[in-house]
């Protein structure tokens, strides 16, 4: 097997693949999909587990070493456990991770661990039960908290908790950060990225100049109306870190301390990590807006219907579905290499996307 790593036109090595296993979800998060869910897709439109695994076998020979399974919610797919097992058997794949809302982890964690899943990221945007229900529309806070417990119980390492911070939601970010004190949980705060439009669930960044900021929707207490969110709802990581650190001092935990290079949790992500003194876990910050990490981006995306996306914030796609089904491996690799060659240097302005976030594994 070849061990070379493909590079894009700007010298970035591509070693990380995010795969949207499905575009369906058991939640309806306001920033991810409409209340009624995504339009139903014919079964034949989506890649099968075998087709996904075959694609990964091909690109593993092109330098892909890490794979993350996303959705939608990947755990609603009946093929998730056999898919993990197939990916685990592929030479060259060193790390298999999964992003989930956690609701189904208590039931599936044992099978996923046995199949070879290494680690999980669990999305948790608030510790307020009422606000959680408003954001997710269908979810309950205790479901996700039990998912975190299950991930720790079954030995996934690391267990990361991802929180998208939106200023008008006024989330209890210190309460979330405090989850890292007693248990080896790595809480990561992600700057809200205003992308898309009314049809895809969030506000476009460049619309802010044309319209004044709206207050919270009276029908959605706490500002849980994603169509009203804008660039002013982005909380820069530095501001957030200072706020959490000050709260830590006030609570007697002490200020956040930087985690040394190489001492944070494993993974290919761009977070910068800190911890409370003596804490079992860490607190990370992903500066997607204030200090974007395009120059280090090493990832490609595969959508549930077989399209390669070189960048989350671009509608450029390169479909490999037909070539996969025709058994034309040479064509699949040619399309994949072409997609890498067209990976943009950076996103100067986030112009949005024609797909819902749940359809591209955002």
N, C-alpha and C positions, 0 to 999 in steps of 0.2 A: 504493500500500500504506500502511495506517495504521502509525504509528510509536509509538502510545501503549503504555505499560507498565501492566499490571494491578497493583493493590495489594490485599493482603489486608485483613482487618478491623483490623489493627494497624499499617497504614501501610507494610508492607514491600513493596517492588517485586519482582515475580516475573519473573526474567529467565533462569533456569537450569533446564534439564530433564535429568533422568537417565533413561535408557531401558534397561531390562533386555531385551536382544535375545533372550536365551534363558535358561532356568533350568538348562540342562545344563552340565557342566564336565568337563574331563579330569583334575582333581584332586578330592579328597574332603576338603577342609580340615575339621578337627575342629570348628571354631566356625561352620561355614557350612552343612554338609549331612551327612546320615548316611552311613555307610560304603558302603551299597548305592546311594547316589545318590538323587535325588528320584524320586517315582513318575512313570512315563512319561505324557506328555500326548498326546492326539490332535492330529494336525497342525492341524486346524481350530480348536483351542482357542487357538492362539497367533496373534498378529498377523503378517501377512506384512510383508516389507520395504516393499512398496508402501503398505500401510495405515499403517505407522509413519511413512513419509515424508509421507504425506498429513496425518496428525495434526500433524506438525511444521510443515508449510506453514500450517496453520490457526493454530497457537499462535504462530508467528513474527509474525503480524499482531497478536498480543496482547501482544507485548513479549519473547518468548523470544529470546535472543541467543546463548546458549551451550548446547551439547548434549554430554552425556557418555554414551557407550555402555558398558553394563556387562552383567553376566550374573547368575548363572553366569559362564561364561567366554565373552565375546563372540566370540572367535576360533574357537570350535568351530562357529559358525554359518556355513553355506555362503553365506549372503546378506550377510555383513558388508561385503565390498568394494563390491558394488553399492549397499548401503544408504549407505555413506559417500559414494559418488559422488552419489547422489540428494540427500542432505542438503547437500552442498557447493553444489549448484545452487539452493538455496532462498534467495531474497532475504531479508536481515535476519539470517541465521545467520552470526555472526562467528567462532565458535570451535567446532571439533569435536574432542573428546578421547575417550580410551578407557582403561578400566581393565582390566588383564589380569594373569594370572600369568606372562606372558612366554614360556611354553614354545613357542608357535607363532609368535612374532614373527620369528625368523630366516627362516622361509619366507614370511610374509605381509607383512613390513614394506615391501618395495618396492612391492607393489600398493596397500597402504593409503596410502602416501605419495603415490603417483601419483593416487589417487582423491580426495585432499584432506584426509586426517586431519592435524590440526595437532600434537597432542601425546599422550603416553601416560603413564599412571601404572602402575607395576608393583609388585605385591604381593610383599614379601620379608620374612618375619618372623624369619629366623635365617640365619646363615652357617655353622652346624654341619650338615654333610650328613646325619648320622643324625637329628638333631632335625627337620630340614626334611622328611625322609621320613615321620617320625612325625606331624608336623602336617598335611601334605598327603595322607598315606596313599598316593598314587599318583605323586607328583612327585619329581624329582631336582633337587638344588640347581643343578647345572650347566646345566639347561634354563633356569632363570630368569636365571642370570648371562649366558647367551648371548643371552637376550632383551634384557637391558639393553644389551649390546654392539651388538645389531642396531638398537635404537632410536637409539643415538648415531650409529651409522654412517650411517643413512638420514636423519639430520637432523631428527628430531622435537625440538621445542623448546617448553617445557622437557621433560626426562625426569625424572619424579618417582618415587621409590621409597618405597612406603608400608609401614611396619612397625607392627603392632598389638603393644603391649608388655603382656605378662602377667607379673606378678611371679614366679609359681612356675616359669615357664619359664626364668628366669635367662638371658635372651638376652644375647649379646655386643653391647650397644647401641653401645659405642664402636667396635667393628669395623665395624658398619653405618654409623655416622656418618662414619667415615674414608673410605668410598667417595666422599665429596664433595670430598676434598682434591685429587686429581690430575685428575679428570674433572668436567665440568659436570653432575653428578648432584645432584638435590635430594632428600635423604633426609628423610622426614617420619615422626615418631613419633606414633602415635595412641593415646590412652588407651583401654585396654580398657573396653568398655561391657557390663556384665552384663545381657543382655536375653534374653527367651525362656524356655524351660523344657526339661525333658528331651527332649521330642519334637522341639524345634527346635534343640537342640544346645548351648545355653549355659544358665548358671544365672540365675535371677531375682535381682535385687538384693535384693528384700525377703525372700528366703528366708534371708538370712544370719543374721538374728536368731534363727531357729528351729533352725539346725543349726550345729555347730561346724565350723570350717574343716578340710577334709580334707587329708591329706598327699598326695604324688604317688602315683599308681596304680602298684603294683609291676609291673603288666603294661605300663605305659606310662612308661618311664624319662623323667625330666625334667618330669613333671607334665603330660603331653600328653593329659589326660583332661578335655575341656571341660565335661563334666557336673559336675565337681568345682570348677570355677572359680567365684569369687564376687566380691563387691565389694572384698574385701581384695586381690584380684589387680590392681586398678587402680593404676598407678603415676602419681602426679600429674606433670604436665609439668615443674613447677619442680624437683622432686626429680630427674627424669631429666636435665634440662639441667645441673644442678649436677654430677651424676655424670659425664656425658660431658665437661664442661668440665675437671673435675679430672683425668680420664684423659688429656685432650689436653695438659694442662700436664706431666703425668708422662711422656708420650711425646715431649715436645719440640715439639709442634705449637702450643702456646699455648692460652689459654682461648678459649672461644666468644665472639664479638663480635656484638652486635645488628646486623642488616641494616637500613639506613635505610628509611623509608616509601617504597614505590614501587620499591625496589631488589631486591626478591625476585623469584622466578620468576612469570610471568604465570599467571592462573587465577582462578577465582571462589571458591577455598577459604578456610577460616578459619585457616590455619596462621600462626604467628608465626615469623619466620625469623632464624637466627643463622648465623655461619660461622667456621671456623678462620681465623686470619690468613693471607691470601694464597691461600686455597682457591679452586678453580675453581667449586665448587658451594656449596650451602648445607645447613643442618640446620634442619628445621622441626619445630614442636610443635603438635599439634592437641589442645586441652584439652576433649575431648568431655564429660568428667565434672566436672573440677575447676573449670572456668570455661566452661560451655557457651555456645554462640553462637546461641541461638534468636533473640535480638533482631535478628540480622543475616541470618537464614535467608532466602535468595532462591530456593529451589528447590522443584520439584515432581518427582514420580517417576511413570513409566509402566511398569507391569509387563509381562512378556512376553505375558500373556493380555489386555492391554488395559484394565487398571484404573489409575486415577490415585490416587496416595497423596500426600496433602498433607504427611505427616510419617512418617519412618521408624519412629518408636516408637509408632505407633498403627495399629490394624487398620482404621481408616476408609478405605474405598475407593469410587471412583466409576467404574463401568465405562463406557467409550466404545466397546467393541468392536461391539456391535449397531448403534449409531448410525453408526459408520464404515462398516460393511458395508451399511447401508441407504442410504448416500450422503447422509445427513441432516446436513450440515455445521452447520446452525443448532443442532441438538440436541447435537452434539459440543461446540460452543462453550458452550452453556448448561450442560452437565455440567462442563466445564472451569472455567468461572467459578464455579459452585457449589462445586466442590472448593476453589478458592482462597479463597472466602468462608468456608469452614469450616476453613481452616488454623489449628491451635491456636497460641496465643501462645507456649507453651513446654511441654516435658514435665516436669511436676513430679516424677513418679516413672516410671521406665521400666518399663512394665507388661508388656512382651514383645509377641510377635506370633504369630499363628497360622501364618504362612508361615515356611519356612526362609529364611535370609538370602540364599541363592542365587536365590530366587524373586522378590525385591523389589529387587535391585540395590543391596543395602546397601553 
